[in-house]
Amino acid sequence: MCMCMCINMTSKNISITKEVYNKLKKIKAENESFSELFLRLLKVQKYNIEKSFGVWKLSEKEMEDIWGNINNRAGRRWKKLDIGEIK
């Protein structure tokens, strides 16, 4: 009787600068892979962003001051980007 377990793991190579590599290496835990580090950072980023939604209740005037003329502001072209959701 033979028991076999197949684990199919794919990998992708990415190119980063030495500066980025050194910064990531500093925050990576001793027994943590870079893949695990990236997953941890993405989880923290998503959690912090979602946690902050709705914290500051804007008045109508504040909303108008911040967002009212955003498309007409000098020095910047604003476009809606469809980058999808990080899961």
N, C-alpha and C positions, 0 to 999 in steps of 0.2 A: 504494500500500500504506500503510495507516494502522495504527500501533501505539498502542493506548490502554491506560492503566492506571487503574483505578478504585480509589480508596482510600476505604472507607466508614468514617468516624469519627463516632461519636455523642458528644454532650457533655451534661452535666447541670450545672445551676447549683446551688450549695450556698450557704447563708448562714452566715457566720462573723462573729464580732465583730472589730472593728478591732484589739483586743489580739492575738487569735489570728493575724490576717493579718500583723501586724507581726512577730510571733515567727517565723512560717513564712518570711516574706520574708528575715529575718536568716540562716536556715539554708539557704535555697535557693541552689544554685550559680548563678553568673552566667549560664550558657547553659542552665540547666535550667528546664523548665516546671513549673508547680505539679503537674500530673499526674505528671510524672517524679519530683518530690520526694515525693509521696504514695506512689508505688510503692516508692521507695528506703526510706522510713521503715517501710513495712509489711514489706518484706523484712528489714530490720535487726531489727525487733521479733520477727518469726517466728523468725529465726535465733537470736537471743539466748535466747528462751524455750525453743526446742527444744534448744539446746546445754546448757542448765542442768538438763534432766531427768536424774535419776539420779545427779547429782554428789555429793549428800550422802546417804549411806546411813543411814537412820534405824533405830534400835533399836526393838524392840517397845514399850518404855516411852516413848520419844520420840514414836512414832506415837500412842500412847494419850494422852499429855499434850497433843499438838497437836490431834488429830482426835476424840478419844474422846467428848467431850460437846458437840461443836460445835452440834448442834441445840438444846441446852438453854441456851446462853449468853444472858445477859441483854442487852437493848438491841439485839438484832439478829434479824431473821427471815431465815433462810437458805433460799434456793430454788435448785433446779437450773434453770439457764437453758440453753436450746437456741438458741445464737446462730450455729451453723454454723461452718464452717472458712474462714479467710481464705486464699485461694490467690494 
